[in-house]
Amino acid sequence: MKFTLSWLKDHLDNTASLDDILFALTDLGHEVEGVENPADTLGAFRICRVIEAVQHPNADRLRLCRVETYPNGPDGAPEEVQVVCGAPNARTGLVGVFAPVGTHVPGTGVDLKPGNIRGVDSNGMLCSERELMLSDDHDGIIDLPADAPLGERFIDYRGVNDPMIYVKITPNRPDGLGVRGLARDLAARGLGTLKTLDIPEIKGSFPCPITVTIDADLKPKAAPHFAGRLIRGVKNSPSPAWMQARLRAIGLRPISALVDITNYFTIGLNRPLHVFDAAKVVGNLHIRPAQAGETLLALDGKTYTLTPTQMVIADDNGPESLAGIMGGEHSGCTDTTTDVFLESAYWDPITIAATGRALKINSDARYRFERGVDPAFTLLGLHAATQMILDLCGGEASDITSDGAAINTTRQYKFDPARTGSLVGMDIPESTQRQTLTALGFALTGNLATPPSWRPDVLGEADLVEEIARIASLSKLVGKPLARTQSGVPAPILTAAQIRERAARRTLAALGYNECVTYSFIDHQSATLFGGGTDAVRVDNPISSEMSHLRPDLLPGLLRAAARNQARGFMDLQLAEVGPAFSGGEPGEQHTQAAGILIGHMAPRDPYGSRRPADIYDAKADAEAVLAALGAPTRAQINRKVPAWFHPGRAGTIGLGPNTLATYGEIHPRIVAEMDLKGPVMGFTVYPANVPQPKTKTTLRPALALNALQPVDRDFAFVVDANVEALTALNAAIGADKALIASVQLFDQFTGEKAQAQMGAGKKSIALTVRLQPTTATLTDKDIEAVSAKIIEKVSKATGGTLRG
């Protein structure tokens, strides 16, 4: 948003300095990006007088001028300077503008130096308006009245010493896209008084010959209100110098009075307007969806092909304007325009934004409409622009023709002065708070506040507090310590779930995993491979095609990361992540996982042969380590019911009844190939939420139990069928005597052709080691034999096997 200081003072009666205004704007939330002060670029150009202008002795088209200058201002002593000038109007007695040696001329980009032109010295320059970038006039040097004050700065004499301010407006403050909106904020801060905006209602003197209709499908939302009127008999001459100066200062090129007036209202009052050459409009105007394939040659000289999702303002021959964004070249106003149709409308921000984005058109109108202009100012803006056109271009206005009506933005919120202290921590008297809201345009009725129509961003009680604090200045906020609500040690802040996540992360890091933070969005193919990819988790507006669905598991993100590392030569990987996975797109349809993958070898190469590839037992051990850190009980069972992305014969599930605590094993070779990975991949996924919470909240460690009695280890080997799981034998053995048996471990399996040759077809041998831990007395041989007999009996019954001889 760019504007000049004088433009601001058209709306704000104040005497504050420029620095105070710039500080206040930034403090109010309108960050000042920069300031262009004409005094910095044109301050050296002063009014001078040509004492004598004679023919250059060596050039027909040059004049040799003796120039009376005042380098120290009107009150300083005059100096005479010789200048060679090629302007046709250079003459004796001319009062013009002089630039001394060392001056930077903005229109040419040249820094003046002493020169010698055709054998004659020249020290300075007599300037034209284009060289000062005040206009395009370069037919001659500036020719001022004879009574112009010699030595005065030209910018002061011309009245263009007007700083241009560039402010960054946040998307939630569309009212700041008009100079008046910024003036209102400054007035509320106390930097002056907001001037009254008197807009007379301009009565029409004849019926408007052009009628307007809005398509029935567009009127409820996309185009709720459109108004316009014909002004006949206008003279579209250049706009006044003061208007041209302001438009040039903010980077807009003056075109004609009619066009410049619409730009002036766009910047000054945040009211985009458009003017049609009425002689080029055939029939009436209709706001409708564009027809597929319709084209429009816009004012930017480009032809756009339109779709039915975009709105146009069309006459009987077709589109004349792209609604709310840019007018068409065909009905644009020119110097010959005598009858003009002036449009003022309100457009839906979302529709305008979608159209502008699709067609890649950036215009001042689109920029404002897609953020939201004041819907209540549609007719008032039309009256104000009509008055200016009549004043500057003459003519006669018709009655207003319109369709639709301004949308109702009325809403009320409770105003509680105490909330400013509780939300922001600022002690502001209630009277000051009410005064602030009133100055910003809010209507207060008792304890209810009604936001003005130009503030669509105010949507709750907290926004009222924000406005009060913003005007009071958040820079005055004093830091205070939080009040203690209780004595002693405060209660823990982290929830049980957060504590478990932290424990999982620390455990994985201690196990040597590199923590990854992957996107929660993955591609459809990967999501499908891991049980997701449904419409319930599809992202409507994805960042890219590779982020189209919410991830059902953490493993696909880790596998993609591993593939990228392998492509760069890193083959031994341990990657892990703790984060959310999603079963649906609704609240509550997400859960936290801790997952890891192992690829390659578990150690670097060395001369001792310790290097070995990762296997499923590494994944199982790491999953169990994470579960132990989460407080999972040791009585969990292991079964074969694993998801489809694990190898069915080389994976397992750790569970407690119906609850799955973790899955581990080798990733299915099909998944590995789909993910462009090399070699077998081991992985695991832990589900912290399924781990039972401890029955007591104590964090004390259990008492250390020491036993002075010697444990006894006994080994057993059983011949069983080849399809018998070792876990069946382990569970049977440990249940033989729960009081005496401390642990049971599988330490050997003898399988294959050699085993079947010794023990029979379809047989194998499994060997268990059982630790007996007495607690009251040392075990005798009789005691050991009795327990051994129970173990043999239980295992034989459970597996159908026999003790191997």
C-alpha positions as a printed Julia matrix, in Angstrom:
805×3 Matrix{Float64}:
   0.0     0.0     0.0
   1.58    3.28   -1.16
   0.36    6.8    -0.48
   1.72   10.28    0.04
   1.78   12.35    3.2
  -0.51   15.02    1.72
  -2.98   12.3     0.7
  -3.03   11.1     4.3
  -3.65   14.62    5.53
  -6.68   14.9     3.27
  -8.3    12.53    5.78
  -6.33   13.28    8.95
  -6.1    16.71   10.56
  -2.79   16.59   12.39
   0.52   18.32   12.97
   2.59   15.23   13.81
   6.02   14.85   12.24
   6.7    12.29    9.54
   8.81   10.22   11.94
   5.99   10.1    14.48
   3.54    8.96   11.79
   5.9     6.25   10.54
   6.48    4.92   14.06
   2.77    4.92   14.85
   1.88    3.06   11.63
   4.33    0.27   12.39
   3.28    0.13   16.03
  -0.36   -0.15   14.96
   0.43   -3.22   12.86
   0.94   -1.54    9.47
   4.64   -2.14    8.97
   6.35    0.67    7.08
   8.45   -0.89    4.33
  10.02    2.33    3.09
   9.73    6.06    2.55
  10.63    8.02   -0.57
  11.17   11.66    0.28
  11.38   14.01   -2.74
  13.67   16.23   -0.7
  16.29   13.47   -0.86
  16.22   13.28   -4.66
  15.06   16.73   -5.78
  16.18   18.96   -2.94
  19.19   20.28   -4.86
  17.12   21.65   -7.74
  16.51   25.36   -7.22
  14.81   28.18   -9.11
  17.25   30.23  -11.2
  17.25   33.02  -13.83
  18.98   33.07  -17.19
  20.88   36.38  -17.27
  21.82   35.99  -20.89
  21.42   33.28  -23.54
  23.5    33.56  -26.71
  24.3    31.26  -29.62
  26.97   28.64  -28.94
  30.01   29.59  -31.0
  30.53   26.03  -32.27
  27.0    24.53  -32.48
  23.84   25.7   -34.18
  21.4    23.99  -31.8
  23.07   24.89  -28.52
  22.77   28.03  -26.43
  25.39   29.44  -24.1
  23.66   30.66  -20.94
  24.82   32.8   -18.04
  22.68   31.57  -15.13
  22.03   33.39  -11.85
  21.85   30.74   -9.1
  21.43   30.77   -5.33
  23.22   27.67   -3.95
  22.48   28.67   -0.34
  18.82   29.5    -0.85
  16.89   32.74   -1.39
  18.66   34.47    1.48
  22.14   33.61    0.25
  24.39   35.45   -2.18
  23.79   34.85   -5.89
  26.37   33.15   -8.07
  26.79   33.21  -11.83
  27.28   29.87  -13.62
  27.89   29.15  -17.29
  25.67   26.41  -18.76
  25.42   25.0   -22.28
  21.78   24.19  -23.02
  20.14   22.57  -26.03
  16.52   23.36  -25.15
  14.66   25.35  -27.83
  13.08   27.64  -25.24
  16.31   28.69  -23.54
  16.36   32.49  -23.67
  17.48   35.58  -21.85
  15.35   36.32  -18.79
  13.87   32.81  -18.49
  13.16   31.69  -14.94
  13.8    27.96  -14.69
  15.25   25.16  -12.58
  18.98   24.67  -12.12
  20.91   21.56  -11.05
  24.47   22.27   -9.87
  27.5    20.06  -10.45
  27.34   16.91   -8.26
  23.55   16.57   -8.5
  21.99   13.23   -9.44
  19.37   13.75  -12.15
  16.72   11.03  -11.6
  15.23   11.25  -15.09
  18.56   10.43  -16.75
  20.35    8.55  -13.98
  23.39   10.8   -14.46
  25.49   12.49  -11.78
  26.4    15.94  -13.11
  30.07   16.7   -13.55
  31.88   19.74  -14.94
  31.81   19.35  -18.72
  33.13   20.84  -21.91
  30.67   20.88  -24.8
  32.03   21.77  -28.22
  34.94   23.64  -26.65
  32.91   25.58  -24.08
  32.8    24.82  -20.33
  29.41   23.9   -18.82
  28.89   23.68  -15.05
  25.41   22.44  -14.26
  22.12   21.91  -16.04
  18.85   23.63  -16.81
  16.19   20.95  -16.35
  12.96   19.79  -17.94
  10.09   18.17  -16.03
  10.92   14.7   -17.4
  14.47   14.99  -16.1
  12.97   15.59  -12.65
  10.48   12.73  -13.28
   7.56   15.08  -12.67
   5.93   14.45  -16.05
   6.7    13.23  -19.56
   7.21   16.79  -20.84
  10.6    17.08  -22.54
   9.88   19.64  -25.23
  11.93   22.21  -23.38
  13.31   23.26  -20.03
  10.96   24.32  -17.23
   9.66   27.85  -17.84
   8.39   29.51  -14.63
   6.6    32.82  -14.1
   8.87   35.85  -13.81
   7.89   36.38  -10.16
   8.93   32.85   -9.07
  11.19   33.2    -5.98
  14.81   32.81   -7.04
  16.81   30.36   -4.92
  13.79   28.49   -3.53
  13.74   24.71   -3.86
  11.64   23.8    -6.87
   9.82   20.99   -5.01
   8.63   23.53   -2.43
   7.51   25.99   -5.09
   5.78   23.32   -7.16
   4.2    21.72   -4.09
   5.64   18.25   -4.74
   7.64   17.98   -1.54
   5.34   15.15   -0.59
   6.93   12.0     0.95
   5.65    8.68   -0.37
   5.06    6.06    2.32
   5.06    2.32    1.56
   3.16    0.26    4.15
   2.85   -3.53    4.33
  -0.8    -4.39    5.03
  -1.56   -7.78    6.57
  -4.24   -9.89    4.8
  -6.69   -9.57    7.71
  -6.85   -5.76    7.47
  -8.48   -4.88    4.13
  -9.5    -1.48    5.51
  -5.78   -0.61    5.59
  -5.71   -0.79    1.78
  -7.3     2.66    1.7
  -5.64    5.87    2.89
  -8.71    6.66    4.99
  -8.41    3.37    6.84
  -4.85    4.17    7.89
  -5.9     7.71    8.86
  -8.64    6.22   11.06
  -6.1     4.1    12.95
  -3.78    7.07   13.44
  -6.66    9.22   14.71
  -7.63    6.49   17.19
  -4.02    6.45   18.4
  -4.24   10.2    19.01
  -2.15   11.53   16.13
  -4.84   13.88   14.9
  -8.53   13.98   14.1
 -10.23   11.99   11.36
 -11.85   14.43    8.96
 -15.52   14.01    8.16
 -16.19   12.38    4.8
 -19.13   14.31    3.33
 -20.61   12.46    0.38
 -23.67   14.14   -1.12
 -26.3    11.99   -2.78
 -26.2    12.84   -6.47
 -29.71   12.81   -7.88
 -30.03   11.7   -11.48
 -31.58   14.04  -14.03
 -32.67   11.32  -16.46
 -33.3     7.53  -16.44
 -30.24    5.38  -17.03
 -30.5     3.89  -20.52
 -28.34    0.89  -19.52
 -29.87   -1.59  -17.09
 -28.02   -4.14  -14.99
 -29.0    -7.7   -14.04
 -27.14  -10.3   -11.97
 -27.45  -13.97  -12.83
 -29.7   -15.74  -10.31
 -27.01  -18.28   -9.45
 -24.45  -15.56   -8.71
 -26.57  -13.2    -6.66
 -26.65  -15.18   -3.38
 -22.86  -15.21   -2.95
 -20.53  -14.42   -5.87
 -22.07  -11.09   -6.96
 -24.6    -9.87   -4.38
 -24.65   -6.18   -5.35
 -23.97   -4.17   -8.51
 -24.76   -0.5    -9.12
 -23.96    1.97  -11.86
 -25.09    5.08  -13.69
 -24.54    6.87  -16.95
 -22.8    10.25  -17.03
 -23.21   11.93  -20.41
 -21.47   14.89  -21.91
 -18.13   14.41  -20.15
 -14.78   15.69  -21.4
 -12.06   13.11  -20.77
  -9.07   15.44  -20.55
  -5.91   14.87  -18.5
  -6.51   14.78  -14.75
  -5.41   17.72  -12.56
  -1.72   18.11  -11.76
  -2.25   17.35   -8.04
  -3.92   14.02   -8.86
  -1.26   13.1   -11.4
   1.46   13.92   -8.88
  -0.06   11.61   -6.28
  -0.56    8.76   -8.72
   2.98    9.08  -10.04
   4.33    9.15   -6.51
   2.85    5.7    -5.81
   3.98    4.25   -9.13
   0.78    4.63  -11.2
   0.89    6.22  -14.64
  -1.74    8.9   -15.19
  -3.92    8.02  -18.2
  -6.94   10.29  -18.32
  -9.26   12.01  -15.89
 -11.88    9.23  -15.93
  -9.38    6.42  -15.39
  -7.34    8.38  -12.86
 -10.46    9.06  -10.78
 -11.14    5.32  -10.45
  -7.53    4.72   -9.38
  -7.75    7.62   -6.95
 -10.78    6.1    -5.22
  -9.17    2.65   -5.18
  -6.19    3.93   -3.21
  -7.85    6.66   -1.2
 -11.05    4.95   -0.04
 -10.41    1.28   -0.85
 -13.31    1.46   -3.33
 -12.38   -0.06   -6.7
 -14.49    1.33   -9.55
 -14.65    0.83  -13.29
 -15.73    3.05  -16.18
 -17.14    1.83  -19.5
 -17.32    3.91  -22.64
 -21.12    3.84  -22.9
 -21.04    4.3   -26.67
 -19.3     0.94  -26.99
 -21.75   -0.96  -24.76
 -24.35   -2.78  -26.83
 -27.66   -3.19  -25.04
 -27.65   -3.78  -21.29
 -25.14   -5.23  -18.84
 -25.49   -8.72  -17.41
 -23.29  -10.19  -14.67
 -23.07  -13.89  -15.48
 -20.7   -16.88  -15.54
 -18.43  -16.92  -18.53
 -19.22  -19.42  -21.23
 -16.64  -22.11  -21.89
 -14.14  -20.82  -24.43
 -15.2   -17.15  -24.29
 -12.31  -14.74  -24.62
 -11.67  -11.22  -23.37
  -9.03   -8.75  -24.5
  -8.28   -7.02  -21.2
  -6.84   -3.59  -20.5
  -3.4    -5.12  -19.95
  -3.33   -6.02  -23.66
  -3.63   -9.77  -23.07
  -6.41  -12.05  -24.3
  -7.81  -14.44  -21.69
  -9.78  -17.62  -22.35
 -12.49  -17.97  -19.73
 -14.29  -20.86  -18.02
 -17.77  -21.13  -16.44
 -16.25  -20.75  -12.95
 -15.35  -17.13  -13.74
 -17.66  -14.1   -13.75
 -17.92  -11.5   -16.48
 -19.81   -8.27  -17.02
 -21.24   -8.74  -20.49
 -23.34   -6.74  -22.89
 -25.43   -8.16  -25.71
 -22.29   -8.87  -27.76
 -20.3   -10.68  -25.05
 -17.88  -10.02  -22.16
 -16.85   -6.42  -21.58
 -15.08   -6.86  -18.24
 -13.69   -9.56  -15.97
 -15.78   -8.94  -12.86
 -13.85   -7.43   -9.98
 -10.46   -7.89  -11.64
  -9.93   -5.99  -14.9
 -11.9    -4.23  -17.6
 -11.91   -5.05  -21.28
 -10.04   -3.14  -23.97
 -13.12   -2.81  -26.18
 -15.16   -0.69  -23.76
 -12.23    1.21  -22.27
 -12.42    5.0   -22.08
 -10.36    7.13  -24.46
  -9.88   10.83  -25.16
 -12.97   10.75  -27.38
 -15.26    9.32  -24.71
 -18.26   11.56  -24.04
 -20.68    9.2   -22.29
 -19.42    6.96  -19.53
 -21.05    4.22  -17.45
 -19.63    4.24  -13.92
 -19.67    0.9   -12.05
 -19.5     0.26   -8.3
 -20.03   -3.32   -7.12
 -19.32   -5.79   -4.35
 -17.79   -9.17   -5.28
 -17.24  -12.33   -3.26
 -13.57  -12.47   -2.13
 -13.15  -16.21   -2.7
 -14.57  -16.1    -6.23
 -12.32  -13.17   -7.17
  -9.25  -14.83   -5.67
  -9.89  -18.1    -7.54
 -10.39  -16.31  -10.86
  -7.34  -14.1   -10.47
  -5.18  -17.05   -9.49
  -6.42  -19.17  -12.41
  -5.81  -16.42  -14.98
  -2.65  -15.12  -13.25
  -3.92  -11.54  -13.25
  -2.71   -9.16  -10.57
  -4.55   -5.86  -10.37
  -5.32   -3.32   -7.66
  -9.0    -4.24   -7.9
  -8.4    -7.97   -7.45
  -5.98   -7.3    -4.58
  -8.69   -5.46   -2.68
 -11.79   -7.44   -3.61
 -10.2   -10.77   -2.66
  -9.41   -9.36    0.79
 -12.82   -7.77    1.23
 -13.93   -4.19    0.59
 -16.64   -2.39    2.55
 -19.97   -3.74    1.2
 -21.86   -0.8     2.72
 -19.78    1.71    0.75
 -20.87    0.52   -2.71
 -23.5     3.21   -3.3
 -21.64    5.88   -1.34
 -18.55    5.26   -3.44
 -20.65    5.61   -6.57
 -22.01    8.99   -5.41
 -18.55   10.26   -4.43
 -17.0     9.24   -7.75
 -19.94   10.78   -9.64
 -19.34   14.09   -7.9
 -15.64   14.07   -8.8
 -16.34   13.21  -12.43
 -18.87   16.05  -12.65
 -16.37   18.44  -11.04
 -13.39   17.49  -13.24
 -15.0    16.31  -16.48
 -18.4    17.99  -16.46
 -21.45   16.18  -17.75
 -24.84   15.15  -16.45
 -25.59   12.08  -14.3
 -28.48    9.66  -14.72
 -30.43    7.8   -12.1
 -28.69    4.83  -10.5
 -29.4     1.4   -11.94
 -28.67   -1.56   -9.68
 -29.39   -5.18   -8.88
 -29.05   -7.01   -5.59
 -28.31   -5.3    -2.29
 -25.43   -4.84    0.12
 -24.77   -7.94    2.22
 -25.65   -7.74    5.89
 -22.49   -7.73    7.97
 -24.17   -6.8    11.25
 -22.92   -8.85   14.2
 -22.49   -8.14   17.89
 -20.03   -9.33   20.49
 -19.94   -8.94   24.22
 -17.67   -6.13   25.37
 -16.03   -6.97   28.7
 -13.44   -4.36   29.79
 -11.9    -6.84   32.23
 -10.84   -9.15   29.41
  -8.18   -6.7    28.24
  -6.34   -7.28   31.48
  -6.84  -11.05   31.49
  -5.93  -11.62   27.84
  -3.24   -9.0    27.25
  -2.15   -7.94   30.7
  -2.71   -4.22   30.12
  -4.54   -2.06   32.64
  -6.65    0.27   30.46
  -9.59    2.25   31.91
 -13.0     1.28   30.6
 -13.65    4.79   29.32
 -10.48    4.66   27.24
 -11.44    1.28   25.85
 -14.86    2.55   24.79
 -13.32    5.66   23.28
 -10.88    3.52   21.28
 -13.58    1.28   19.83
 -15.76    4.25   18.98
 -12.87    5.97   17.2
 -12.35    2.82   15.14
 -15.97    2.87   13.99
 -17.47    0.32   16.4
 -20.97    0.97   17.68
 -21.32    0.37   21.45
 -24.7    -0.34   23.0
 -24.29   -1.12   26.66
 -21.98   -4.12   26.82
 -22.43   -5.07   23.17
 -20.06   -3.96   20.41
 -21.0    -3.93   16.72
 -18.02   -3.96   14.33
 -18.15   -1.58   11.36
 -18.86   -2.96    7.9
 -15.27   -2.36    6.78
 -13.81   -4.7     9.43
 -14.51   -8.31    8.35
 -11.59   -9.49   10.48
 -13.35   -8.8    13.81
 -15.02  -12.1    14.63
 -15.15  -12.4    18.39
 -14.64  -10.88   21.82
 -10.89  -11.48   21.69
 -10.69   -9.31   18.55
 -12.16   -6.41   20.51
  -9.39   -6.8    23.04
  -6.81   -6.91   20.27
  -8.08   -3.63   18.83
  -7.93   -1.92   22.22
  -4.44   -3.21   22.96
  -3.2    -2.37   19.45
  -4.31    1.24   19.67
  -2.96    1.57   23.21
   0.36    0.16   21.85
   1.63   -3.28   22.7
   5.1    -1.72   23.0
   3.92   -0.38   26.37
   3.23   -3.88   27.64
   5.22   -4.48   30.83
   6.5    -7.97   31.53
   5.19   -9.48   34.75
   5.83  -12.86   36.36
   2.96  -15.33   36.31
   1.04  -15.35   39.53
   1.41  -18.53   41.58
  -1.9   -20.23   42.17
  -0.54  -22.75   44.65
   2.38  -23.18   46.99
   4.97  -25.9    46.86
   6.07  -27.9    43.89
   3.81  -27.29   40.85
   2.0   -30.18   39.26
   3.56  -31.85   36.2
   2.81  -30.07   32.95
   3.38  -32.9    30.49
   0.58  -35.37   29.96
   1.11  -39.11   30.21
   1.08  -39.35   26.39
   3.72  -36.61   26.08
   5.91  -38.32   28.66
   5.69  -41.56   26.69
   6.59  -39.81   23.43
   9.65  -38.32   25.08
  10.65  -41.7    26.5
  10.28  -43.32   23.06
  12.44  -40.65   21.39
  15.19  -40.92   23.98
  15.21  -44.71   23.81
  15.45  -44.75   20.02
  18.27  -42.21   20.14
  20.09  -44.31   22.75
  19.73  -47.37   20.49
  21.63  -45.51   17.76
  18.77  -44.42   15.51
  18.84  -41.14   13.62
  15.58  -39.29   14.29
  13.61  -38.22   11.22
  10.78  -35.69   10.94
   8.9   -36.57    7.75
   5.79  -35.0     6.3
   2.38  -36.17    7.48
   1.38  -36.15    3.8
   2.51  -38.91    1.43
   1.69  -39.95   -2.11
  -1.32  -42.11   -2.93
   0.79  -45.12   -3.93
   2.69  -45.24   -0.64
  -0.48  -44.7     1.37
  -2.16  -47.6    -0.44
   0.79  -49.93    0.24
   0.38  -49.34    3.97
  -3.38  -49.72    4.26
  -4.41  -46.11    3.55
  -5.04  -44.01    0.47
  -8.81  -43.71    0.9
 -10.84  -40.59    0.18
 -11.25  -40.05    3.92
  -7.57  -39.05    4.2
  -7.2   -37.38    0.8
  -6.05  -33.74    0.91
  -8.3   -31.43   -1.1
  -5.57  -28.93   -1.93
  -2.23  -30.77   -1.67
   1.13  -29.02   -1.83
   2.18  -31.45   -4.56
   1.12  -34.78   -6.05
   3.56  -36.49   -3.67
   1.64  -35.16   -0.66
  -1.92  -36.07   -1.57
  -2.9   -38.26    1.42
  -2.43  -38.36    5.18
  -0.03  -41.14    6.15
  -1.54  -44.3     7.69
   1.82  -45.31    9.19
   5.26  -43.81    9.82
   7.09  -46.52    7.88
   6.47  -45.18    4.33
   8.06  -41.84    5.19
  11.08  -43.59    6.71
  11.4   -45.9     3.71
  11.3   -42.94    1.3
  14.01  -41.24    3.36
  16.09  -44.43    3.29
  15.73  -44.66   -0.5
  17.03  -41.1    -0.87
  20.01  -41.93    1.35
  20.78  -45.12   -0.56
  20.7   -43.16   -3.82
  23.49  -41.03   -2.35
  25.65  -43.95   -1.25
  24.59  -44.45    2.38
  23.75  -48.15    2.66
  23.83  -48.82    6.43
  20.92  -46.97    8.01
  19.07  -46.76   11.3
  16.17  -44.3    10.99
  13.35  -43.68   13.46
  10.47  -41.29   13.99
   7.86  -40.56   16.64
   4.76  -38.83   15.29
   1.11  -39.07   14.3
  -0.49  -41.46   11.82
  -4.04  -41.17   10.54
  -6.9   -43.61   10.06
  -9.3   -40.89    8.9
  -9.68  -37.18    8.43
 -11.89  -36.45   11.44
 -10.84  -35.4    14.96
  -9.82  -38.42   16.99
  -8.88  -40.46   13.92
  -5.17  -40.17   14.52
  -2.75  -41.91   16.85
   0.9   -41.65   17.79
   3.46  -44.19   16.64
   7.15  -44.84   17.28
   8.7   -46.55   14.26
  12.15  -47.48   13.09
  13.88  -49.24   10.2
  17.25  -50.97    9.89
  18.99  -51.48    6.56
  22.39  -52.95    5.83
  24.84  -54.0     8.51
  24.92  -53.43   12.24
  28.61  -52.52   12.47
  31.39  -51.21   10.25
  33.88  -53.55    8.67
  36.66  -54.7    10.99
  39.25  -57.5    11.12
  37.35  -59.41   13.81
  34.34  -60.51   11.79
  31.8   -58.63   13.95
  30.07  -57.12   10.93
  26.71  -58.76   10.24
  23.48  -57.77    8.46
  20.5   -56.55   10.46
  17.85  -59.21   11.07
  14.37  -59.47   12.53
  15.76  -60.1    16.01
  17.4   -56.67   15.98
  14.03  -55.1    15.11
  12.32  -57.21   17.79
  14.88  -56.25   20.44
  14.57  -52.55   19.64
  10.77  -52.7    19.68
  10.88  -54.43   23.06
  13.34  -51.8    24.35
  10.91  -49.04   23.4
   8.02  -50.92   25.01
  10.07  -51.36   28.19
  10.75  -47.62   28.28
   6.99  -47.03   27.97
   6.29  -49.31   30.93
   4.79  -52.22   29.0
   4.35  -55.42   31.05
   6.68  -58.34   30.36
   3.83  -60.81   29.96
   3.02  -59.72   26.4
   2.43  -62.42   23.81
   3.89  -62.73   20.32
   1.8   -63.92   17.36
   1.98  -64.1    13.59
  -0.88  -61.73   12.78
   1.1   -58.98   11.05
   0.06  -56.27    8.56
   0.42  -56.98    4.85
   3.52  -54.8     4.51
   5.56  -57.23    6.65
   7.03  -60.51    5.4
   4.46  -63.1     6.61
   7.08  -65.66    7.69
   9.6   -63.22    9.15
   7.56  -60.88   11.33
   5.56  -60.87   14.51
   3.16  -58.89   16.64
   3.61  -58.13   20.33
   0.26  -57.85   22.03
  -1.78  -58.04   25.19
  -5.05  -59.73   24.4
  -6.73  -57.75   21.6
  -4.33  -54.78   22.01
  -1.4   -54.63   19.59
   1.59  -53.08   21.32
   4.05  -53.39   18.45
   4.74  -55.1    15.15
   8.22  -55.97   13.93
  10.01  -57.96   11.29
  11.24  -57.84    7.73
   9.43  -55.48    5.36
   7.76  -57.4     2.53
  10.06  -57.67   -0.54
   7.24  -56.31   -2.73
   7.1   -53.13   -0.61
  10.9   -52.83   -0.7
  10.85  -53.01   -4.5
   8.01  -50.47   -4.76
   9.98  -48.06   -2.59
  13.15  -48.39   -4.75
  15.18  -49.81   -1.87
  18.11  -52.22   -2.04
  18.47  -55.22    0.23
  16.23  -56.53    3.01
  14.74  -53.95    5.36
  13.87  -54.6     9.0
  11.33  -52.42   10.72
   9.02  -52.04   13.66
   6.11  -49.88   14.75
   5.21  -49.31   18.4
   1.77  -48.02   19.48
   2.28  -46.1    22.77
  -1.44  -45.49   23.32
  -2.08  -49.27   23.52
   0.41  -49.76   26.33
  -1.57  -50.02   29.61
  -1.05  -47.22   32.06
   0.45  -48.26   35.4
  -2.11  -48.89   38.12
  -0.34  -46.52   40.5
   0.87  -43.01   39.75
   4.05  -43.4    41.79
   7.29  -42.92   39.94
   9.38  -44.7    42.61
  11.44  -47.67   41.55
  10.41  -51.02   43.04
  12.44  -52.35   45.95
  15.58  -54.23   44.94
  15.07  -57.97   45.52
  18.35  -59.83   46.19
  18.56  -63.59   46.68
  21.53  -65.24   48.3
  20.58  -68.71   47.06
  22.33  -70.1    44.01
  20.17  -70.46   40.86
  20.27  -73.67   38.88
  20.23  -73.93   35.07
  18.97  -77.04   33.29
  18.87  -77.69   29.54
  16.19  -79.69   27.73
  15.98  -80.76   24.08
  12.7   -81.89   22.55
  11.92  -83.56   19.27
   8.78  -81.98   17.84
   6.99  -81.63   14.52
   8.63  -79.13   12.16
   5.57  -76.83   12.21
   5.53  -76.47   16.03
   6.39  -72.95   17.18
   9.15  -72.58   19.73
   6.96  -70.11   21.63
   4.55  -72.93   22.46
   7.34  -74.86   24.19
   8.59  -71.72   25.99
   5.15  -70.9    27.4
   4.57  -74.51   28.5
   7.92  -74.71   30.25
   7.57  -71.46   32.18
   4.11  -72.56   33.37
   5.39  -75.78   34.87
   6.29  -74.09   38.16
   5.72  -70.32   38.25
   7.15  -69.96   41.74
  10.46  -71.66   41.05
  11.13  -71.12   37.36
  12.67  -67.64   36.85
  13.18  -67.71   33.08
  13.09  -69.94   30.01
  15.08  -69.26   26.85
  15.43  -70.96   23.48
  19.12  -71.48   22.76
  19.2   -73.93   19.83
  17.16  -75.31   16.94
  18.2   -78.29   14.81
  16.25  -78.32   11.54
  16.62  -79.25    7.93
  17.54  -82.45    6.09
  20.19  -83.56    8.6
  17.74  -83.19   11.47
  15.1   -85.17    9.62
  17.64  -87.88    8.78
  18.33  -88.36   12.5
  14.88  -87.76   13.99
  12.51  -88.68   11.2
  10.69  -86.92    8.4
   8.89  -83.71    9.39
  10.74  -83.42   12.71
  13.04  -80.86   14.33
  14.79  -80.34   17.66
  14.39  -77.34   19.93
  16.56  -76.8    22.99
  15.54  -74.77   26.06
  17.5   -73.54   29.03
  15.5   -73.18   32.24
  16.71  -71.19   35.26
  15.44  -72.34   38.66
  15.7   -69.72   41.4
  15.05  -70.97   44.96
  13.85  -68.4    47.49
  13.71  -70.28   50.81
  16.24  -73.15   50.67
  18.9   -74.58   48.42
  17.52  -77.02   45.87
  18.27  -80.71   46.29
  18.65  -83.22   43.47
  15.2   -84.51   44.29
  13.7   -81.02   43.97
  15.43  -80.43   40.64
  14.31  -83.79   39.26
  10.7   -83.08   40.3
  10.65  -79.72   38.51
  12.38  -81.24   35.48
   9.7   -83.9    35.28
   6.98  -81.24   35.31
   8.75  -79.32   32.53
   9.03  -82.43   30.35
   5.41  -83.26   30.96
   4.09  -79.79   30.18
   6.19  -79.31   27.04
   5.44  -82.79   25.72
   1.72  -82.26   26.21
   1.72  -78.8    24.64
   3.86  -79.67   21.6
   3.24  -83.37   21.15
   6.99  -83.9    21.25
   9.33  -86.11   23.21
  12.52  -85.51   25.14
  15.46  -85.96   22.85
  17.76  -88.77   23.92
